[in-house]
Amino acid sequence: MAEAQARYYGRIFRVVLKHPGVVTRVTFWGTHDWTSWLNFWPVAGRTNHPLLWGRDLKPKPALGGVLDALATP
């Protein structure tokens, strides 16, 4: 799942970069997976891992996907 998330975020950021006049910013609603507002919502007991840093506060492959997209001209 982590690699799929990295590819997905990379694709999203490549699309964003193709439209600089339309998309002016991207917001992540949290800093790391441990504090994600999606944990336990909408289903009690469910966890979610949507952010760029994991529950252990280490960067996830998704961060690499975003950085690769930003570094590609």
Wavefront OBJ file of the C-alpha trace (Angstrom):
o trace
v 0.000 0.000 0.000
v 2.850 2.385 0.748
v 4.233 2.073 -2.780
v 0.771 2.520 -4.296
v 0.313 5.651 -2.194
v 3.687 6.971 -3.388
v 2.717 6.466 -7.045
v -0.705 8.050 -6.471
v 0.678 11.138 -4.721
v 3.354 11.459 -7.409
v 0.661 11.446 -10.119
v -1.416 14.003 -8.238
v 1.510 16.385 -7.886
v 2.515 16.003 -11.542
v -1.022 17.039 -12.540
v -0.937 19.969 -10.095
v 2.373 21.138 -11.542
v 0.942 21.098 -15.067
v -1.698 23.647 -14.020
v 0.099 26.312 -11.969
v -2.511 29.000 -12.669
v -5.390 26.770 -11.608
v -4.044 24.959 -8.554
v -2.144 27.312 -6.296
v -1.623 25.119 -3.227
v -2.047 21.658 -1.775
v -2.968 21.136 1.865
v -2.366 18.012 3.905
v -4.709 17.824 6.876
v -2.157 16.646 9.402
v 1.536 16.050 9.825
v 1.800 12.298 10.435
v -0.429 9.236 10.392
v -0.661 8.933 14.166
v -2.681 12.166 14.396
v -4.699 11.805 11.184
v -8.283 12.956 11.586
v -9.286 9.970 9.442
v -8.382 7.484 12.174
v -11.583 6.036 13.619
v -13.718 7.979 11.119
v -16.178 7.153 9.639
v -15.761 3.676 11.149
v -14.829 3.182 14.801
v -11.587 1.239 15.190
v -10.408 1.842 11.617
v -6.994 3.390 11.052
v -5.930 5.383 8.040
v -2.487 6.224 6.696
v -2.975 9.221 4.353
v -0.018 11.440 5.203
v 3.621 11.740 4.178
v 5.079 10.688 7.536
v 4.138 7.454 9.259
v 3.046 6.742 12.804
v 6.730 6.298 13.684
v 7.387 9.887 12.446
v 9.611 8.599 9.642
v 9.094 9.677 6.019
v 7.012 7.269 3.948
v 7.534 6.394 0.274
v 4.708 8.869 -0.464
v 7.047 11.716 0.470
v 9.496 10.415 -2.111
v 6.721 10.334 -4.700
v 5.886 13.973 -4.032
v 9.544 15.070 -4.025
v 10.224 13.185 -7.265
v 7.278 14.925 -8.925
v 8.481 18.319 -7.686
v 12.034 17.662 -8.905
v 10.960 16.582 -12.401
v 10.843 19.514 -14.825
l 1 2 3 4 5 6 7 8 9 10 11 12 13 14 15 16 17 18 19 20 21 22 23 24 25 26 27 28 29 30 31 32 33 34 35 36 37 38 39 40 41 42 43 44 45 46 47 48 49 50 51 52 53 54 55 56 57 58 59 60 61 62 63 64 65 66 67 68 69 70 71 72 73
